Amino acid sequence: MTPYIVYADLNCPFCYALHEQLGRYGLLNQVDWRLIEHSPDIAIYNKTAESQAELASEVFVVRSRAPGIDVALPKFRSDSRFATLCIIEAAEKNPEKSIELRRNLYRALWVEGKDIADVSVIYECLKKSGLPTELDITESHENQFADWQTAWEEGEFNLRIPVICAPDGRTSLGLPSPEDLNAFFEGENIVSQDQAQESHPRLEQQTIAIFNENSIETVWPMISVLRNDFNILLPSNRAELTNLLQEDQLDLLLLCTEHQWSEMFRLCQDVTQSKRDFPLPVAFVSTDTDDHREIEAYNAGASDFLVLNRTPALLQSRIKILMQLKQSQDQLARSARVDGLTQVNNRGEFERNIEMEWRRAQRSKRNLSLIMLDIDHFKTFNDGYGHLAGDGCLRTVAQTIKGSIHRVQDMVCRYGGEEFAVILPETDQEGATIIAEKIRKAIASLKIGHKRSTTADTVTISAGVACLNPSKEGSPHELIALADKGLYLAKEQGRNRVKVAQ
């Protein structure tokens, strides 16, 4: 049988994550993994601020898409051509061990942060894989590499993400979820996503933005001790940083003061004096000790003044203290945003997040979906069984809704009374409808008795689904009104159902 074909780059974190996923499910032996270069000229610009910002953003997205996969920000993308040729040559000698070599090279770059263009790194990976450390790269290997590159380019995939081509013509682009990946290998069609262009999702791991308009060479010793414990973002200009600040997902902002003290000082004042739901700590990073500037930094609202000539482990410890304080402050702030009865987000948190997700969707030009749910005949449930039973029903329904969604960026809120809302960023209408139906079935399966209901003898819900691609002129109230319309239709047509509002 013709195997599945994968076109992938050693320099791509999405390709690395896909390789790890296929390995976990024992599927690597079912694929012909063809290594190509998404950007053959990577060595020319891999150390520019823009390239490093893009690299940090991609690692950030991979961590959100595949939280179980170990990945950390490397210093830069390597020139992977020679490493790729070594894998091609190794596959001729020992196909099984060539898979191990490929895995070791991926992990050397994306976990250990090593330069896989370095011959000594390739040597160690060959040795670790049980392969001869002297390989004979010939013109035939160069031709094989060129043929794969041509096939990928002629496929017109136009994306710097992994591509899986099934023998029956189906194609998967990007990094599928584990469920979608298994479904694809079982013969199903799945929705492909362009993860490389995805806006920043929420992550449970804390995130640090390091704003340095020059090369990261100076601050890399500090980044190297932070890259495994935290998400690192490297905005390359003020506009990118402004977008990150608007998304309100940073836990610490580090400002590098080399040659740009005045600008960083004003930026610190702007951030620390702004009215934010979750105050953002700011720390300065300086190449030298300067008592006068350190005092100015604290007067501007900075939380710390870090000097790069100190031991990196000491800088790491001080940053960890800042992050622990931030985490404690956020937990206190969030406790005021949780509905006391149901332990899901309250109405105020819904209002804040629907506005934030609307703005993010405007920038990313991606869909935003909303589900509005209502417990059918809840008033008669309360009247018949009492308010204590009613409270218990609300708690159980809320936690069932929460248990039905799995992405960290999705949000469940109590909208009011017996009504709940589910915010689904970057989700199309079909996907939102599937989730709404999943929630409806999950609540029906609870079989909470409701003899006074005219719909069923157990508790049921009605749901309205809406999806929009937000325009600059619109507002999230349009989405809320649409979802509410869908909920009205569901009730009007008999309840215990999901309806989509157009």
Secondary structure, 3 states (H helix, E strand, C coil): CCCEEEEECCCCHHHHHHHHHHHHCCCHHHEEEEECCCCCCHHHHCCCHHHHHHHHHHHHHHHHHCCCCCCCCCCCCCCCHHHHHHHHHHHHHCHHHHHHHHHHHHHHHHCCCCCCCCHHHHHHHHHHCCCCCCCCCCHHHHHHHHHHHHHHHHCCCCCCCCEEECCCCCEEECCCCHHHHHHHHCCCCCCCCCHHHCCCCCCCCCEEEEECCCCCCCCHHHHHHHCCCCEEECCCCHHHHHHHHHHCCCCEEEEECCCCHHHHHHHHHHHHHCCCCCCCCEEEEECCCCHHHHHHHHHCCCCEEEECCCCHHHHHHHHHHHHHHHHHHHHHHHHCCECCCCCCECHHHHHHHHHHHHHHHHHHCCCEEEEEEEECCHHHHHHHHCHHHHHHHHHHHHHHHHHCCCCCCCEEEEEECCEEEEEEECCCHHHHHHHHHHHHHHHHCCCCECCCCCCCCECCEEEEEEEECCCCCCCHHHHHHHHHHHHHHHHHCCCCCEEECC
